[in-house]
């Protein structure tokens, strides 16, 4: 039993605002909506991810003694502030789109309803967990779409933005349909298949490439994958063939990995050498700076590559490393609210997203609206009174995403210059927004 | 006293290679060099960062019982493998360029010398900690260069790639000369100034903007910063002025924050209103999607902005979210080695970087070479036999970086289309490389 945690994983203003609300008794129920305002260039849809981290955070949320001492000494909070924050836990409800769904711009991915100070304090963490996880999951499924016939493996751990991101990438790529991850801690945490070959340093540490390959195959005879480009790729493939013959390894167990040069041409050459050597089932893996565009080119060219190791560009979502995410107050104490900031107008009220047949635009409605016939409400209750309800794992999320990708119009799922998933507000959302805008504009007019 | 940790924060191949080395008694001293092969487009130099995390990781490195059980059950390691890994700690030496220096392409940022299995196992983690921290620190100092007269504040926590990255960003921006961070946990961990204003939700939770501003100023009279764009920026500034007058707040304590629209024009309008209202010392802060290019434009236009809140684009290093980092074996058991992979040839031997006067190219030499007259060797011992030596904090790193930025040629430090920091190999490095290339090519020639 550990104590409450995470209270300081937030921006200072959340703590100041929460202290102010608590002093003033402003603890009525507030609903905040977390959504992505606009999709990045080159993205037609998003993939939901990061929900498990959010819920785990909320369940454990609170301020420890040392947190409170810091807020007293360095932030100047008063004893009553500290007493109130010290008692505070997250007791609210959360609705969310489950992990592994596709979503469009403006669709609430998660909505929190809780006493105002609680809902405010968790803003920073919920945005943090959700934003990058969705960006990476989206990039990962684009890779899956680009190379439908090959195994994909997550090789990103060395260049993600910290260990947290290595875990999030392993999970997001698994949901996207990758076959395994090189990151052992992630494989263990999420029950994924750990995958690994050998590095150039292994080859260099032996007197010769042949000695290195032979040692590796002796030590790991079940599935040795030989990295063949340390000195020269074609002669590396020949060395791999020699070692396979010397040790009489069945070709179904043997693999080679290409990690530099013209991967398509080298794969053709390697396939020819392996086939002529009587190793037709030996597998070819490729890695090195790959992303969905490189995968699509290699796939279109018919490169005989069985598996791809995909690292950095997915693990940092290189061409779209952030999303324009927001967490906005949409209702307080029973009344819907919105902001009018230039270019960032928000939309009032607790919401639901209704999804129909392929090609039919999603509808963002108010939460109480009836679901259109044949439609599916995407947000479901995932936490009640601070405790998780339901919830599933990577496998279920992967199945949802595979189905959702099939549902996507081709124009939205294509890699180059996709159209954006169409999303429309319901008539009720439009009316409520217009009504509030009129009321605010009238109040703001010079007296 | 916690047990060893971090053993599984690695790629599977590191564990397999280490097990193979251990079975074969290949535990001679190995030196690996961590460097960035090429700088990303738009970068003339790098800033070193992430070293503290690396050293902390190495000091605690090892496999716990649960780690070993996983490797037995899911990776198939044998009892002798597990016994050897269970005993393994990091007992090596580390040389590194200290945090907060500028560096160029190919320069070793860190070199590990340790028994081969140890030095191999920590590859993934050292690359992970170093790569993104350097990318973010580099982006941050470019912001510092772009707006020399203003206070900069880290607002990135909500969109970094996880909590680890929020910490790394707070630290990197502090080293770059930022005045504070919004991320409270980072402020506490690194002794930085926590900074925060108010959010739109605070304004929306009150019956009017005026009521919200008044409540905030009553609760935080030392330094209220009013977010003025929830409804309309100019009328928001007027509301802030009204509240300052009603509560007789001294203008030196008051601030406003602009978060949307044409920040330059709005700052001019706000400055005029504040000055005419007798609040000439009231400060103007701006935020919202800022990076070094936006800062440079606002600075060049003479926008009267006293402080900038800088978030996402620095926290993810948006235009260069990764570096082409590598960790390469350069020496094993007393003999220098190199790889020849297409486009990725490495350079053999333990190294040193010698830096001279401004405008003189850095020289990458062998570690034993004498330092040229007037030159400074950049790598220093930071760990001996597994224990940190020396070491300093954020303040020292910040001072180093400020001096190094003054040292940089203008053509290298400029924001647009910079030249790259010049780096040359020493004659000894060139000779050793050529000698090894000849030897390998001869050995690889068809018999």
Contacts between the chains, C-beta under 8 A, distances in Angstrom:
chain1	res1	chain2	res2	distance
A	8	B	184	4.3
A	8	B	185	4.0
A	8	B	188	6.1
A	9	B	157	7.8
A	9	B	163	5.7
A	9	B	166	7.4
A	9	B	183	7.7
A	9	B	184	7.8
A	9	B	185	5.1
A	10	B	157	7.6
A	10	B	183	7.7
A	10	B	184	5.9
A	10	B	185	7.7
A	11	B	155	7.3
A	11	B	157	5.8
A	11	B	158	7.0
A	11	B	182	4.0
A	11	B	183	6.4
A	11	B	184	7.1
A	11	B	196	5.8
A	12	B	182	5.4
A	12	B	184	5.4
A	12	B	187	7.5
A	12	B	194	4.5
A	12	B	195	6.1
A	12	B	196	3.0
A	13	B	182	6.8
A	13	B	196	3.5
A	13	B	197	5.5
A	13	B	198	5.7
A	13	B	199	5.9
A	14	B	196	7.7
A	14	B	199	7.5
A	15	B	184	6.4
A	15	B	196	7.5
A	16	B	196	5.7
A	16	B	198	7.2
A	16	B	219	7.7
A	16	B	220	6.2
A	17	B	198	6.1
A	17	B	199	6.4
A	17	B	201	7.4
A	17	B	202	4.8
A	19	B	219	7.0
A	20	B	202	7.4
A	20	B	215	6.2
A	20	B	216	6.4
A	20	B	219	4.4
A	20	B	220	7.5
A	21	B	205	7.2
A	23	B	219	6.2
A	24	B	215	6.4
A	26	B	205	6.2
A	30	B	201	7.8
A	30	B	205	7.1
A	32	B	201	7.1
A	70	B	184	7.7
A	70	B	188	5.0
A	71	B	184	8.0
A	74	B	187	7.3
A	74	B	188	7.3
A	74	B	194	6.6
A	75	B	184	7.6
A	75	B	194	6.3
A	76	B	222	7.4
A	116	B	205	6.1
A	120	B	199	7.6
A	120	B	201	6.2
A	120	B	202	7.9
A	123	B	158	7.3
A	123	B	199	7.5
A	123	B	201	7.8
A	124	B	157	5.3
A	124	B	158	5.0
A	124	B	183	7.6
A	125	B	163	7.8
A	127	B	158	4.0
A	127	B	159	6.5
A	128	B	157	6.2
A	128	B	158	5.5
A	128	B	159	6.9
A	128	B	160	6.4
A	128	B	162	6.8
A	128	B	163	6.7
A	128	B	166	6.6
A	129	B	162	7.5
A	131	B	158	7.2
A	131	B	159	4.9
A	132	B	159	7.2
A	132	B	160	7.3
A	132	B	161	4.1
A	132	B	162	6.4
A	132	B	316	7.7
A	155	B	11	7.4
A	157	B	9	7.8
A	157	B	10	7.6
A	157	B	11	5.8
A	157	B	124	5.4
A	157	B	128	6.2
A	158	B	11	7.0
A	158	B	123	7.3
A	158	B	124	5.0
A	158	B	127	4.0
A	158	B	128	5.5
A	158	B	131	7.2
A	158	B	325	7.7
A	158	B	327	8.0
A	159	B	127	6.5
A	159	B	128	6.9
A	159	B	131	4.9
A	159	B	132	7.2
A	159	B	322	5.1
A	159	B	323	7.7
A	159	B	325	6.7
A	160	B	128	6.4
A	160	B	132	7.3
A	160	B	161	6.7
A	161	B	132	4.1
A	161	B	160	6.7
A	161	B	161	3.5
A	161	B	162	6.7
A	161	B	164	7.2
A	161	B	165	4.1
A	161	B	168	7.4
A	161	B	316	7.2
A	161	B	321	7.8
A	162	B	128	6.8
A	162	B	129	7.5
A	162	B	132	6.4
A	162	B	161	6.7
A	162	B	162	5.7
A	162	B	164	3.0
A	162	B	165	4.8
A	162	B	168	6.3
A	163	B	9	5.7
A	163	B	125	7.8
A	163	B	128	6.7
A	163	B	164	5.7
A	164	B	161	7.2
A	164	B	162	3.0
A	164	B	163	5.7
A	164	B	164	4.5
A	164	B	165	7.1
A	165	B	161	4.1
A	165	B	162	4.9
A	165	B	164	7.1
A	165	B	165	6.5
A	166	B	9	7.4
A	166	B	128	6.6
A	168	B	161	7.4
A	168	B	162	6.3
A	182	B	11	4.0
A	182	B	12	5.4
A	182	B	13	6.8
A	183	B	9	7.7
A	183	B	10	7.7
A	183	B	11	6.5
A	183	B	124	7.7
A	184	B	8	4.3
A	184	B	9	7.8
A	184	B	10	5.9
A	184	B	11	7.1
A	184	B	12	5.4
A	184	B	15	6.4
A	184	B	70	7.7
A	184	B	75	7.7
A	185	B	8	4.0
A	185	B	9	5.1
A	185	B	10	7.7
A	187	B	12	7.5
A	187	B	74	7.3
A	188	B	8	6.1
A	188	B	70	5.0
A	188	B	74	7.3
A	194	B	12	4.5
A	194	B	74	6.6
A	194	B	75	6.3
A	195	B	12	6.1
A	196	B	11	5.8
A	196	B	12	3.0
A	196	B	13	3.5
A	196	B	14	7.7
A	196	B	15	7.4
A	196	B	16	5.7
A	197	B	13	5.5
A	198	B	13	5.7
A	198	B	16	7.3
A	198	B	17	6.1
A	199	B	13	5.9
A	199	B	14	7.5
A	199	B	17	6.4
A	199	B	120	7.6
A	199	B	123	7.5
A	200	B	328	7.2
A	200	B	329	7.3
A	200	B	339	4.6
A	200	B	341	6.9
A	201	B	17	7.4
A	201	B	30	7.8
A	201	B	32	7.1
A	201	B	120	6.2
A	201	B	123	7.8
A	201	B	328	7.0
A	201	B	329	3.8
A	202	B	17	4.8
A	202	B	20	7.4
A	202	B	120	7.9
A	203	B	339	7.7
A	204	B	329	4.9
A	204	B	332	6.9
A	204	B	337	4.3
A	204	B	338	7.6
A	204	B	339	6.3
A	205	B	21	7.2
A	205	B	26	6.3
A	205	B	30	7.1
A	205	B	116	6.1
A	205	B	329	6.5
A	205	B	332	5.1
A	205	B	337	7.7
A	208	B	443	7.3
A	215	B	20	6.2
A	215	B	24	6.5
A	216	B	20	6.4
A	219	B	16	7.7
A	219	B	19	7.1
A	219	B	20	4.5
A	219	B	23	6.2
A	220	B	16	6.2
A	220	B	20	7.6
A	222	B	76	7.4
A	229	B	341	4.7
A	229	B	342	7.1
A	230	B	339	5.0
A	230	B	340	7.0
A	230	B	341	6.3
A	231	B	339	7.5
A	231	B	340	5.1
A	231	B	440	5.8
A	231	B	444	5.2
A	232	B	340	7.1
A	232	B	444	5.7
A	233	B	342	7.7
A	235	B	444	5.8
A	259	B	341	6.6
A	260	B	341	4.1
A	260	B	342	4.5
A	260	B	343	5.9
A	260	B	344	5.5
A	261	B	341	7.6
A	261	B	342	4.0
A	261	B	343	7.4
A	312	B	322	5.0
A	313	B	322	7.7
A	316	B	132	7.7
A	316	B	161	7.2
A	316	B	316	7.7
A	316	B	321	4.3
A	316	B	322	4.9
A	317	B	321	7.5
A	318	B	321	5.7
A	318	B	322	6.4
A	321	B	161	7.8
A	321	B	316	4.3
A	321	B	317	7.5
A	321	B	318	5.7
A	321	B	321	4.0
A	322	B	159	5.1
A	322	B	312	4.9
A	322	B	313	7.7
A	322	B	316	4.9
A	322	B	318	6.3
A	323	B	159	7.7
A	325	B	158	7.7
A	325	B	159	6.7
A	327	B	158	7.9
A	328	B	200	7.2
A	328	B	201	7.0
A	329	B	200	7.3
A	329	B	201	3.8
A	329	B	204	4.9
A	329	B	205	6.5
A	332	B	204	6.9
A	332	B	205	5.1
A	337	B	204	4.3
A	337	B	205	7.7
A	338	B	204	7.6
A	339	B	200	4.7
A	339	B	203	7.7
A	339	B	204	6.3
A	339	B	230	5.0
A	339	B	231	7.5
A	340	B	230	7.0
A	340	B	231	5.1
A	340	B	232	7.1
A	341	B	200	6.9
A	341	B	229	4.7
A	341	B	230	6.3
A	341	B	259	6.6
A	341	B	260	4.1
A	341	B	261	7.6
A	342	B	229	7.1
A	342	B	233	7.6
A	342	B	260	4.5
A	342	B	261	4.0
A	343	B	260	5.9
A	343	B	261	7.4
A	344	B	260	5.5
A	440	B	231	5.8
A	443	B	208	7.3
A	444	B	231	5.2
A	444	B	232	5.7
A	444	B	235	5.8
